[in-house]
Amino acid sequence: MDPTTLRLIQGAAGAASASATYVDDVFSTFLYEGTGSSLAINNGIDLDGEGGAVWIKTRTTQAARNHTIVDSERGKDTGNSFRVLYPNLTDTEYSPGSASNATVSSFNSNGFTAGNNANTNISSGDYVSWTFRKAPGFFDVVTYTGNGSAGRTIAHNLGSVPGVIIIKCTDDIDDWIVYHRSLGNSNKVLLNSTAASSSTPHFHNTTPTSSVFTVGNNNSVNGNSLNYVATSLPTTINRLAQIATKRLLSVEVIREMAVPAALLLILDTSHSGC
């Protein structure tokens, strides 16, 4: 990008600051080839100091492998391996139990280290990883324990009103519940299913705010004594002053973007089986 265009983008986003945080500092799409042994993925994202999440999927058909998500809030198990959730399944959280079976063994100041689990690092396998760093107005991940009471509020650190919220119970077999602002606060869609969106009390018919979101008493989001992880993203990324210099990025409105998206997630909300 030439300097003039860069300055125009900075001015439009209010980001002409020496301390600006670039999109490249908080998000990465990274392709790599597996080695079958510990493999450092250097994508420039500070997960060790800032926290965040990594989503990994095989790109080859040599074997059927799950989507894999790890994050800083659930952290590691007693075997020093990151606890795993599979967004294509309703399974409970998986603990590898030992470094020898880790999907991801460490979060680093410049990326992460993939273990030798086949879901993330089989020899000669092709993989894609999406890394999200926690940052105000970009991405947040929190954990909480349910109390079974409808109208429960959960604090988040996004610093803006979430446009997307994804919740998974980590110790019960259940769906991944997705709130999207375009569906309203009385509907949900499932990340792990091809079902159409449906009316739901999961978010207690309450629109999230810049500090909290509200859940009902369904076991998928707030069962008594059950544990949950929730990630949130804003409606658009390029609204931020800090994140609009190297590239503009939007998680919803493609026409607002100055460059092609690095990640586009599509869920059909009106037809089942798509």
N, C-alpha and C positions, 0 to 999 in steps of 0.2 A: 504494500500500500504506500502511495507516495505521501510525502509530508503534508501537503495541502489537504488531501482527503482526510488524513489522520486528524489534523487540527479541526476540521469541520465536524468530524464525528465526536471528538472530545468536547467541542463547544455545544453541540446538540445535546449531549448527555450530561453536561456540566462536569466533565471529568478531567479538565486540564489541571491536573495536580501532580506534583512531584511524588506524592505518596499514593498515587492511584493503584488500585488492585485490578489487574487485568483478568479477563475471562480465562486466559491461559494459566493463571495462578490458582484458579478454583475448579476448573473442569478440564478433563482430558479424555479423548478417545484414543486408545493405544492398541495397535495390533502387534502380536508377538508369536513366536514359534516356541512351543514347549520343548523342554530338555529332559523331563523326567526327574530332575533334581532341582534343588533350590535355585530360584531364578529371580534376580533383581530387576524390577521394571522401573526404569527411570523416566518418569513422565513430567517431572518438574513440579509436582503437587506436594505440598508439605502436609502430609497426613499425620505425621508424628507429633508436630507441634500444634496443629490446628484442629485435627480430628476430621471425620467425614465417613464416606462409604465407598466401597468398590463393588461393581457389578461385573461379572465375568461370564463369557459364554464361548464354547467351542464353535469354530466356523467350518469344521470339516465333518464329513459323514462317516468317519472311520469307526465311530461308536456313538451311541446315544448318550449324551451328557446333559446334566441339568444346568439351568441358569444358576449362578451362585452369587449371593450377596453377603458381604461382611461389613461391619461398621465399628467405629471407635467406641460407641456407647455400650454395646453388648460386650465388646472386647474379647478377651481370650479365656479359654477354659483352663482347667488345672494342668493340662498337658502343654500349655503355652502355644496353643493354636487358636486362631480366631474362630468364634462360634459362627455357624453358617445357617443361612436360610435360603430356600430354593423358591423363587417367585413363580415358577411354573407349577408348583405343588402346594398342597395344603398342609404338608408335614410340619411337625414341631421343629424347633431349633436343633441342629445337629452339632455335636461337639466331637471333633476328630479324636481328641483324647491324647494325641501324641504328635510331636513335630514331624514324625515320619509319615503321617497321613494328613498333614495340614493342607488346606486349600490356599490360605494365605498365612504366612508365618510372622510377618511384621509389617507395620506401617512405618515408613521412613520419611525423612525430611524432603526427599525428592521422588516419592512414589511409594512402592510397596514391594514385598518379596513374596512370590508365589511358591508354595510348597510343592510336593510331588504328587498331590492328589490328581486323579485323572480329569476331574471336572475343571481344573485350572492349569494343569501343567503336565500333560502326557507327552512323552517323547515324540517329536516331529508333528505334534498337533498344532493346528492354527487356532488362535484365540483372539477375541476382542475384549478389551476392558474399558469400562466407563468409570472414571473416578470423579467423585463429587467432594469438594472440600467444604467444610462448614464455614459459612460467611454470612453476615447480615444481608438480607435482601436477596440471597442466592439459594442457600440450602441449609437445612437444619435436620438433625436427627435426635430424638429423645426417647427415653424409655420410661415406663410407668407401670404400676401395679393396679389392677382394677379393683373397684369397690362394689360393683353391682348396682350402683345408684344412678338412675337416669338423670341427665343434666350435669354430670361431672365435668369440670373444666380441667384441661391439661395445658400447662404452660409450655410455650415454645420460645425459641430464640431467633426466629427468622427476622424479626424487626419490621415486618410488613405483613399485610393480610395474605395468608396463603391462598394460592389459586389451585393448588393440588396438595392433598394429604393422603398418604398411603399408610395403612395400619395393618400389622400382623401380630396375632397372638403367638408368642414364642414357645409356650409350653402346652398348647392344645392344638389338635388337628382342626384347622378352620381356614376359611377363605382370607385372601388379601383384600381388604376393603379400601376402595378408592373414592375420595371426594374430589369433585372437580367443580369449580365455581360456575361453569356453564350449565351444569346439571341442577344446580341449586342445592340447598341444604337438606332437602327431603328425598334425595336420590343418591344411589351409589352405583358403581360398576366394580366388577371383580378383576383384579390383575391376573389371576390364575385361571380364568374361565372365558369362554366365548359367549357367555350369556349376555343379553342386552341389559341396559341399565334398568333399575327397578326402584320403586318407592321404598323408603327405608327409614327406620327411626335411629339408625346407627349414629347420626350426627345431631340427634335430638332437635331436628328442624331449626338448627341455630347456625347462622353464618359465623365462621371464624373471625377473630380480630387479629390485630397486630401483636397480641401477647398470648392469647389462648385459643384453643378450639374445644368444642363441646361434644361429648359422646353420650349415647344412650346406655341401656343396661344389657345390650346383646353381648353374648359371650365373645363374639368376633372382635369387639372393641373395648368391653368393660365388664368382663366376668369377675365375680368376687375372687380376689387373691390370685388371679391369673396375671401373667406378665406380658407386656406389649412393647413393641418398638414402632415408632411413627416417624416418617420422614415428611418434610414439607418443602414446597417450592413456591415462589411467588407467581403471580399471573404472567408477568413478563420480566425478563432479566434486564433489558436495556433501559428500564426506568431508573436504574441505580447510577448515582454519580460516579462511584468507584469502579464499576465494572463495564466500561464502554470505550476502551481505547484500542486495544489490538483488534478486537472483533466485537460486533454487537451480537447479542444472543437472545432469543426468545424461546420460552418453553411452550408457547401456545400460538401466538399470532405470527404466522410465517411472513406475512407481508411487511412486518415491522423490521425484519432482519436485513442487515446490510450485506451479510455473507451467508452461504449455505449452512444449514444446521449441522452440528456434529452428532446430534442424537435426536431422532424423531420417533416418539412413542405414540402409536395409534391404537385406540380401542374403539370398536364399533359399539355405539350405545343404543342403537335402535333395532339391530338384528342379532338373533342368536346364531351361533355356529360360524361366525366370521372371525 
